[in-house]
């Protein structure tokens, strides 16, 4: 049995950042990830052709200067020099087979009439729909703005808490306002896992978790057992609920109250000369089978262009590929490479703050049981890292 100070289950940015803080504190730390590689929403698969390299984001797409905790890790990992600016290309609507600008799709008189409410209306206790429909107007919200919001977590966000959708954070003035990295966001994951002191096991699903003689015993699908003084669960809430079902049914039941949505992402790489569409940051298609098609045009390449289509769940591959070709105006033979990925994102609702408060109350009496992920204080990358940093601070041994 492999003995550790800390075992982290889940190798997304939440689990990676938690493991990073533990390693920095001198703790013997192991991270176990069920997929073939770590990164989670930091997914930047690579394509090589004729000696040319190209990467494409399939999960998160952008980092910001307000991500101070993430930047602290980036700095320590020596990645500040690889920070790359994003080109200024537009977010656009795709409707009736045409790419349209955001401004041209808005009812400007309604927007001008409604916008002043932003100075008096408070987000607290309001849903995304109830708040923003007053700020931009009912028609603008219904026809345009709601679809941009839905594209962020790839699900309908009408009932999300308004104060958890976008947050104001202190920015670092020495860093670009928004950026990526020279080899994509997954380079952060690779930098963390390549650091000394961290054991990483991929393609290994955790089957069970139990408490024995003051230690946590974690059993993997390949039969390997890990013991640890502390365990961090950095997996979707339903998976954390399953793992804690026998050991701690109260917390398991509480985690089970949360809902989540599945996102099917398909990335395609096309040679630049085979695509006539003007550069865009992303395409948002109202009431379509996909929530967004996010482009690599924000980091221009001399040879290729790439798009990550984030689809509603349950569609067959033929339907998805047919729609991709329709939107891009190309035949299937023009697609050089295809990548696929599934992600789970929380479905946040009003009352989530109270749920979180109870969660932390329940955890207060659980020695060295750590919970982190994108379903706590928010889904942004910085929310995940901040939660991990906070949970790391509860370790006591």
ZALO-879790 format. One record per residue (C-alpha): z, x, y. Coordinates in pm, whole numbers, plus 50000, padded with zeros to 5 digits. Layout:
REM residues N
{up = Z | east = X | north = Y} $
...
This chain:
REM residues 397
{up = 50000 | east = 50000 | north = 50000} $
{up = 49899 | east = 50138 | north = 50338} $
{up = 50201 | east = 50159 | north = 50572} $
{up = 50166 | east = 50112 | north = 50948} $
{up = 50358 | east = 50046 | north = 51261} $
{up = 50107 | east = 49781 | north = 51366} $
{up = 49822 | east = 49602 | north = 51190} $
{up = 49579 | east = 49408 | north = 51407} $
{up = 49370 | east = 49140 | north = 51240} $
{up = 49043 | east = 49091 | north = 51427} $
{up = 48825 | east = 49354 | north = 51594} $
{up = 48699 | east = 49170 | north = 51902} $
{up = 48794 | east = 49288 | north = 52250} $
{up = 49134 | east = 49118 | north = 52217} $
{up = 49220 | east = 49301 | north = 51896} $
{up = 49067 | east = 49626 | north = 52014} $
{up = 49263 | east = 49629 | north = 52339} $
{up = 49587 | east = 49546 | north = 52159} $
{up = 49522 | east = 49829 | north = 51912} $
{up = 49434 | east = 50061 | north = 52199} $
{up = 49769 | east = 50002 | north = 52373} $
{up = 49954 | east = 50058 | north = 52046} $
{up = 49775 | east = 50386 | north = 51975} $
{up = 49842 | east = 50507 | north = 52329} $
{up = 50212 | east = 50444 | north = 52266} $
{up = 50202 | east = 50666 | north = 51957} $
{up = 50214 | east = 50386 | north = 51700} $
{up = 50037 | east = 50421 | north = 51366} $
{up = 49785 | east = 50141 | north = 51405} $
{up = 49526 | east = 49980 | north = 51180} $
{up = 49265 | east = 49724 | north = 51278} $
{up = 49097 | east = 49505 | north = 51015} $
{up = 48772 | east = 49323 | north = 51097} $
{up = 48583 | east = 49084 | north = 50869} $
{up = 48240 | east = 49164 | north = 51017} $
{up = 48038 | east = 49481 | north = 50961} $
{up = 48121 | east = 49615 | north = 51308} $
{up = 48387 | east = 49571 | north = 51572} $
{up = 48332 | east = 49424 | north = 51915} $
{up = 48337 | east = 49047 | north = 51872} $
{up = 48183 | east = 48907 | north = 52189} $
{up = 48097 | east = 49267 | north = 52280} $
{up = 47788 | east = 49257 | north = 52060} $
{up = 47499 | east = 49482 | north = 52164} $
{up = 47265 | east = 49523 | north = 51866} $
{up = 47002 | east = 49796 | north = 51896} $
{up = 46629 | east = 49801 | north = 51823} $
{up = 46427 | east = 50119 | north = 51770} $
{up = 46048 | east = 50143 | north = 51777} $
{up = 45830 | east = 50451 | north = 51820} $
{up = 46125 | east = 50659 | north = 51934} $
{up = 46221 | east = 50399 | north = 52196} $
{up = 46565 | east = 50243 | north = 52197} $
{up = 46655 | east = 49896 | north = 52326} $
{up = 46979 | east = 49699 | north = 52313} $
{up = 47047 | east = 49332 | north = 52370} $
{up = 47369 | east = 49143 | north = 52437} $
{up = 47447 | east = 48857 | north = 52196} $
{up = 47790 | east = 48764 | north = 52329} $
{up = 47941 | east = 48854 | north = 52666} $
{up = 47689 | east = 48981 | north = 52920} $
{up = 47871 | east = 49099 | north = 53233} $
{up = 48185 | east = 49276 | north = 53349} $
{up = 48335 | east = 49262 | north = 53699} $
{up = 48530 | east = 49485 | north = 53934} $
{up = 48823 | east = 49242 | north = 53901} $
{up = 48867 | east = 49334 | north = 53533} $
{up = 49134 | east = 49587 | north = 53617} $
{up = 49301 | east = 49609 | north = 53275} $
{up = 48966 | east = 49649 | north = 53101} $
{up = 48870 | east = 49917 | north = 53352} $
{up = 49193 | east = 50101 | north = 53275} $
{up = 49083 | east = 50128 | north = 52913} $
{up = 48725 | east = 50217 | north = 53012} $
{up = 48858 | east = 50494 | north = 53234} $
{up = 49080 | east = 50643 | north = 52961} $
{up = 48788 | east = 50626 | north = 52714} $
{up = 48566 | east = 50828 | north = 52949} $
{up = 48311 | east = 50552 | north = 53005} $
{up = 48321 | east = 50521 | north = 53385} $
{up = 48009 | east = 50737 | north = 53412} $
{up = 47813 | east = 50496 | north = 53195} $
{up = 47879 | east = 50193 | north = 53416} $
{up = 47537 | east = 50049 | north = 53499} $
{up = 47446 | east = 49809 | north = 53783} $
{up = 47279 | east = 49478 | north = 53707} $
{up = 46945 | east = 49411 | north = 53874} $
{up = 46939 | east = 49120 | north = 54119} $
{up = 46730 | east = 48865 | north = 53933} $
{up = 46793 | east = 48489 | north = 53958} $
{up = 46973 | east = 48243 | north = 53735} $
{up = 46717 | east = 47967 | north = 53691} $
{up = 46676 | east = 47619 | north = 53551} $
{up = 46423 | east = 47551 | north = 53278} $
{up = 46301 | east = 47192 | north = 53294} $
{up = 45980 | east = 47015 | north = 53194} $
{up = 45834 | east = 47344 | north = 53075} $
{up = 45885 | east = 47514 | north = 53412} $
{up = 46123 | east = 47773 | north = 53551} $
{up = 46284 | east = 47638 | north = 53866} $
{up = 46521 | east = 47789 | north = 54120} $
{up = 46876 | east = 47660 | north = 54150} $
{up = 46839 | east = 47578 | north = 54519} $
{up = 46520 | east = 47377 | north = 54471} $
{up = 46700 | east = 47160 | north = 54215} $
{up = 46996 | east = 47072 | north = 54437} $
{up = 47033 | east = 46773 | north = 54666} $
{up = 47108 | east = 46973 | north = 54981} $
{up = 47231 | east = 46680 | north = 55198} $
{up = 47479 | east = 46582 | north = 54926} $
{up = 47593 | east = 46945 | north = 54894} $
{up = 47647 | east = 46982 | north = 55270} $
{up = 47843 | east = 46658 | north = 55280} $
{up = 48066 | east = 46750 | north = 54985} $
{up = 48119 | east = 47127 | north = 55029} $
{up = 48391 | east = 47111 | north = 55299} $
{up = 48629 | east = 46961 | north = 55040} $
{up = 48660 | east = 47308 | north = 54889} $
{up = 48908 | east = 47394 | north = 55168} $
{up = 49147 | east = 47108 | north = 55090} $
{up = 49101 | east = 47014 | north = 54724} $
{up = 49331 | east = 47191 | north = 54477} $
{up = 49225 | east = 47277 | north = 54121} $
{up = 49569 | east = 47231 | north = 53966} $
{up = 49576 | east = 46934 | north = 53730} $
{up = 49206 | east = 46865 | north = 53770} $
{up = 48926 | east = 46894 | north = 53517} $
{up = 48605 | east = 47085 | north = 53584} $
{up = 48420 | east = 46756 | north = 53630} $
{up = 48675 | east = 46587 | north = 53856} $
{up = 48705 | east = 46896 | north = 54080} $
{up = 48351 | east = 47029 | north = 54107} $
{up = 48180 | east = 46691 | north = 54128} $
{up = 48371 | east = 46645 | north = 54453} $
{up = 48283 | east = 46993 | north = 54579} $
{up = 47906 | east = 46974 | north = 54515} $
{up = 47858 | east = 46598 | north = 54489} $
{up = 47824 | east = 46373 | north = 54187} $
{up = 47446 | east = 46400 | north = 54158} $
{up = 47439 | east = 46778 | north = 54198} $
{up = 47714 | east = 46819 | north = 53943} $
{up = 47546 | east = 46591 | north = 53690} $
{up = 47193 | east = 46729 | north = 53725} $
{up = 47253 | east = 47099 | north = 53793} $
{up = 47600 | east = 47249 | north = 53826} $
{up = 47754 | east = 47108 | north = 53508} $
{up = 47483 | east = 47274 | north = 53300} $
{up = 47560 | east = 47615 | north = 53451} $
{up = 47928 | east = 47563 | north = 53367} $
{up = 47840 | east = 47455 | north = 53012} $
{up = 47643 | east = 47776 | north = 52967} $
{up = 47954 | east = 47993 | north = 53010} $
{up = 48132 | east = 47891 | north = 52685} $
{up = 47821 | east = 47725 | north = 52532} $
{up = 47976 | east = 47379 | north = 52517} $
{up = 48034 | east = 47081 | north = 52745} $
{up = 48305 | east = 47179 | north = 52995} $
{up = 48366 | east = 46849 | north = 53178} $
{up = 48724 | east = 46827 | north = 53048} $
{up = 48816 | east = 47196 | north = 53084} $
{up = 49102 | east = 47270 | north = 53328} $
{up = 48932 | east = 47357 | north = 53659} $
{up = 49175 | east = 47641 | north = 53731} $
{up = 49087 | east = 47816 | north = 53403} $
{up = 48711 | east = 47817 | north = 53445} $
{up = 48681 | east = 48077 | north = 53720} $
{up = 48971 | east = 48281 | north = 53851} $
{up = 49022 | east = 48485 | north = 54163} $
{up = 49147 | east = 48835 | north = 54077} $
{up = 49212 | east = 49148 | north = 54276} $
{up = 48902 | east = 49370 | north = 54272} $
{up = 48870 | east = 49744 | north = 54246} $
{up = 48674 | east = 49863 | north = 54547} $
{up = 48557 | east = 50181 | north = 54373} $
{up = 48366 | east = 49988 | north = 54104} $
{up = 48048 | east = 49782 | north = 54119} $
{up = 48112 | east = 49409 | north = 54172} $
{up = 47934 | east = 49327 | north = 53844} $
{up = 47806 | east = 49571 | north = 53588} $
{up = 47739 | east = 49656 | north = 53226} $
{up = 47721 | east = 49990 | north = 53045} $
{up = 47429 | east = 50220 | north = 52972} $
{up = 47434 | east = 50125 | north = 52603} $
{up = 47565 | east = 49771 | north = 52640} $
{up = 47913 | east = 49624 | north = 52630} $
{up = 47966 | east = 49716 | north = 52266} $
{up = 47986 | east = 50080 | north = 52373} $
{up = 48341 | east = 49996 | north = 52488} $
{up = 48426 | east = 49884 | north = 52135} $
{up = 48272 | east = 50196 | north = 51989} $
{up = 48469 | east = 50416 | north = 52230} $
{up = 48800 | east = 50253 | north = 52137} $
{up = 48741 | east = 50275 | north = 51762} $
{up = 48623 | east = 50636 | north = 51779} $
{up = 48943 | east = 50746 | north = 51946} $
{up = 49199 | east = 50940 | north = 51743} $
{up = 49496 | east = 50763 | north = 51590} $
{up = 49330 | east = 50430 | north = 51506} $
{up = 49239 | east = 50332 | north = 51151} $
{up = 48949 | east = 50086 | north = 51138} $
{up = 48841 | east = 49882 | north = 50836} $
{up = 48539 | east = 49652 | north = 50866} $
{up = 48377 | east = 49402 | north = 50626} $
{up = 48729 | east = 49310 | north = 50516} $
{up = 48860 | east = 48957 | north = 50551} $
{up = 49234 | east = 48892 | north = 50552} $
{up = 49340 | east = 48638 | north = 50292} $
{up = 49714 | east = 48609 | north = 50346} $
{up = 50013 | east = 48718 | north = 50550} $
{up = 50375 | east = 48722 | north = 50445} $
{up = 50711 | east = 48865 | north = 50551} $
{up = 50893 | east = 49088 | north = 50300} $
{up = 51197 | east = 49313 | north = 50346} $
{up = 51160 | east = 49312 | north = 50724} $
{up = 50791 | east = 49402 | north = 50712} $
{up = 50467 | east = 49209 | north = 50735} $
{up = 50244 | east = 49232 | north = 50428} $
{up = 49876 | east = 49169 | north = 50494} $
{up = 49640 | east = 49117 | north = 50199} $
{up = 49264 | east = 49170 | north = 50236} $
{up = 48978 | east = 49018 | north = 50037} $
{up = 48911 | east = 49348 | north = 49861} $
{up = 49267 | east = 49355 | north = 49727} $
{up = 49398 | east = 49612 | north = 49975} $
{up = 49747 | east = 49547 | north = 50108} $
{up = 49880 | east = 49673 | north = 50440} $
{up = 50244 | east = 49676 | north = 50545} $
{up = 50347 | east = 49684 | north = 50908} $
{up = 50648 | east = 49655 | north = 51133} $
{up = 50437 | east = 49439 | north = 51366} $
{up = 50124 | east = 49232 | north = 51316} $
{up = 49878 | east = 49114 | north = 51579} $
{up = 49650 | east = 48819 | north = 51511} $
{up = 49340 | east = 48848 | north = 51730} $
{up = 49136 | east = 48578 | north = 51558} $
{up = 49038 | east = 48219 | north = 51649} $
{up = 49329 | east = 47975 | north = 51665} $
{up = 49228 | east = 47795 | north = 51345} $
{up = 49224 | east = 48124 | north = 51153} $
{up = 49561 | east = 48228 | north = 51298} $
{up = 49697 | east = 47886 | north = 51197} $
{up = 49572 | east = 47936 | north = 50840} $
{up = 49726 | east = 48281 | north = 50807} $
{up = 50062 | east = 48160 | north = 50939} $
{up = 50059 | east = 47835 | north = 50742} $
{up = 50308 | east = 47942 | north = 50475} $
{up = 50502 | east = 48204 | north = 50667} $
{up = 50557 | east = 48004 | north = 50985} $
{up = 50443 | east = 47639 | north = 50960} $
{up = 50579 | east = 47548 | north = 51305} $
{up = 50364 | east = 47799 | north = 51493} $
{up = 50076 | east = 47730 | north = 51253} $
{up = 50092 | east = 47360 | north = 51334} $
{up = 50106 | east = 47431 | north = 51706} $
{up = 49798 | east = 47656 | north = 51688} $
{up = 49624 | east = 47387 | north = 51486} $
{up = 49637 | east = 47153 | north = 51785} $
{up = 49363 | east = 47350 | north = 51959} $
{up = 48996 | east = 47268 | north = 51921} $
{up = 48709 | east = 47515 | north = 51918} $
{up = 48331 | east = 47516 | north = 51923} $
{up = 48080 | east = 47718 | north = 51724} $
{up = 47796 | east = 47896 | north = 51899} $
{up = 47481 | east = 48008 | north = 51721} $
{up = 47316 | east = 48292 | north = 51910} $
{up = 46965 | east = 48421 | north = 51845} $
{up = 46841 | east = 48734 | north = 52022} $
{up = 46473 | east = 48821 | north = 52043} $
{up = 46298 | east = 49139 | north = 52155} $
{up = 45944 | east = 49120 | north = 52299} $
{up = 45714 | east = 49392 | north = 52424} $
{up = 45700 | east = 49376 | north = 52801} $
{up = 45320 | east = 49332 | north = 52816} $
{up = 45337 | east = 49027 | north = 52589} $
{up = 45554 | east = 48817 | north = 52817} $
{up = 45430 | east = 48672 | north = 53149} $
{up = 45754 | east = 48503 | north = 53257} $
{up = 45900 | east = 48648 | north = 53576} $
{up = 46232 | east = 48836 | north = 53543} $
{up = 46541 | east = 48613 | north = 53529} $
{up = 46910 | east = 48666 | north = 53468} $
{up = 46927 | east = 48355 | north = 53252} $
{up = 46758 | east = 48023 | north = 53190} $
{up = 46969 | east = 47707 | north = 53187} $
{up = 46796 | east = 47409 | north = 53029} $
{up = 46972 | east = 47073 | north = 53094} $
{up = 47026 | east = 46858 | north = 52785} $
{up = 46835 | east = 47101 | north = 52562} $
{up = 46919 | east = 47230 | north = 52214} $
{up = 47034 | east = 47556 | north = 52373} $
{up = 47292 | east = 47604 | north = 52649} $
{up = 47140 | east = 47919 | north = 52793} $
{up = 46890 | east = 48196 | north = 52734} $
{up = 47042 | east = 48510 | north = 52882} $
{up = 46798 | east = 48789 | north = 52963} $
{up = 46812 | east = 49170 | north = 52947} $
{up = 46609 | east = 49167 | north = 53270} $
{up = 46934 | east = 49247 | north = 53450} $
{up = 46897 | east = 49597 | north = 53303} $
{up = 46518 | east = 49651 | north = 53316} $
{up = 46347 | east = 49846 | north = 53041} $
{up = 46005 | east = 50012 | north = 53058} $
{up = 45891 | east = 49882 | north = 52720} $
{up = 46078 | east = 49571 | north = 52611} $
{up = 46236 | east = 49248 | north = 52730} $
{up = 46505 | east = 49059 | north = 52546} $
{up = 46664 | east = 48713 | north = 52548} $
{up = 46977 | east = 48580 | north = 52381} $
{up = 46950 | east = 48205 | north = 52318} $
{up = 47287 | east = 48037 | north = 52271} $
{up = 47221 | east = 47723 | north = 52066} $
{up = 47418 | east = 47414 | north = 51987} $
{up = 47551 | east = 47438 | north = 51628} $
{up = 47391 | east = 47286 | north = 51321} $
{up = 47024 | east = 47363 | north = 51386} $
{up = 46797 | east = 47517 | north = 51123} $
{up = 46628 | east = 47851 | north = 51188} $
{up = 46279 | east = 47704 | north = 51218} $
{up = 46389 | east = 47463 | north = 51492} $
{up = 46555 | east = 47742 | north = 51687} $
{up = 46262 | east = 47982 | north = 51661} $
{up = 46013 | east = 47710 | north = 51756} $
{up = 46211 | east = 47634 | north = 52071} $
{up = 46239 | east = 48002 | north = 52162} $
{up = 45862 | east = 48044 | north = 52138} $
{up = 45804 | east = 47727 | north = 52345} $
{up = 46035 | east = 47841 | north = 52625} $
{up = 45898 | east = 48197 | north = 52638} $
{up = 45539 | east = 48082 | north = 52599} $
{up = 45459 | east = 48315 | north = 52308} $
{up = 45363 | east = 48292 | north = 51943} $
{up = 45603 | east = 48399 | north = 51666} $
{up = 45399 | east = 48716 | north = 51604} $
{up = 45490 | east = 48841 | north = 51953} $
{up = 45858 | east = 48868 | north = 51861} $
{up = 45931 | east = 49230 | north = 51768} $
{up = 46286 | east = 49183 | north = 51642} $
{up = 46534 | east = 48902 | north = 51589} $
{up = 46913 | east = 48924 | north = 51584} $
{up = 47155 | east = 48643 | north = 51496} $
{up = 47525 | east = 48599 | north = 51551} $
{up = 47786 | east = 48323 | north = 51529} $
{up = 48083 | east = 48303 | north = 51763} $
{up = 48383 | east = 48073 | north = 51800} $
{up = 48495 | east = 47972 | north = 52148} $
{up = 48797 | east = 47757 | north = 52237} $
{up = 48761 | east = 47406 | north = 52373} $
{up = 49016 | east = 47403 | north = 52653} $
{up = 49154 | east = 47076 | north = 52790} $
{up = 49396 | east = 46955 | north = 53054} $
{up = 49748 | east = 47024 | north = 52935} $
{up = 49658 | east = 47370 | north = 52804} $
{up = 49910 | east = 47537 | north = 53036} $
{up = 50187 | east = 47334 | north = 52871} $
{up = 50052 | east = 47426 | north = 52527} $
{up = 50060 | east = 47795 | north = 52623} $
{up = 50414 | east = 47772 | north = 52758} $
{up = 50533 | east = 47623 | north = 52428} $
{up = 50341 | east = 47890 | north = 52235} $
{up = 50522 | east = 48169 | north = 52413} $
{up = 50855 | east = 47992 | north = 52365} $
{up = 50793 | east = 47975 | north = 51991} $
{up = 50688 | east = 48340 | north = 51977} $
{up = 50997 | east = 48457 | north = 52166} $
{up = 51205 | east = 48427 | north = 51851} $
{up = 50949 | east = 48586 | north = 51621} $
{up = 51005 | east = 48959 | north = 51597} $
{up = 50687 | east = 49159 | north = 51632} $
{up = 50449 | east = 48869 | north = 51562} $
{up = 50178 | east = 48903 | north = 51827} $
{up = 49907 | east = 48650 | north = 51912} $
{up = 49611 | east = 48733 | north = 52133} $
{up = 49257 | east = 48609 | north = 52186} $
{up = 49040 | east = 48401 | north = 52415} $
{up = 49238 | east = 48077 | north = 52379} $
{up = 49544 | east = 48163 | north = 52587} $
{up = 49518 | east = 48199 | north = 52966} $
{up = 49137 | east = 48196 | north = 52977} $
{up = 48815 | east = 48299 | north = 52805} $
{up = 48710 | east = 48581 | north = 53039} $
{up = 48714 | east = 48936 | north = 52903} $
{up = 48997 | east = 49026 | north = 53138} $
{up = 49202 | east = 48728 | north = 53019} $
{up = 49174 | east = 48861 | north = 52664} $
{up = 49273 | east = 49217 | north = 52757} $
{up = 49559 | east = 49098 | north = 52978} $
{up = 49696 | east = 48882 | north = 52695} $
{up = 49683 | east = 49181 | north = 52460} $
{up = 49865 | east = 49399 | north = 52711} $
{up = 50134 | east = 49135 | north = 52751} $
{up = 50176 | east = 49093 | north = 52374} $
{up = 50195 | east = 49471 | north = 52329} $
{up = 50493 | east = 49465 | north = 52565} $
{up = 50685 | east = 49244 | north = 52319} $
{up = 50685 | east = 49504 | north = 52040} $
{up = 51041 | east = 49612 | north = 51967} $
{up = 51120 | east = 49874 | north = 51704} $
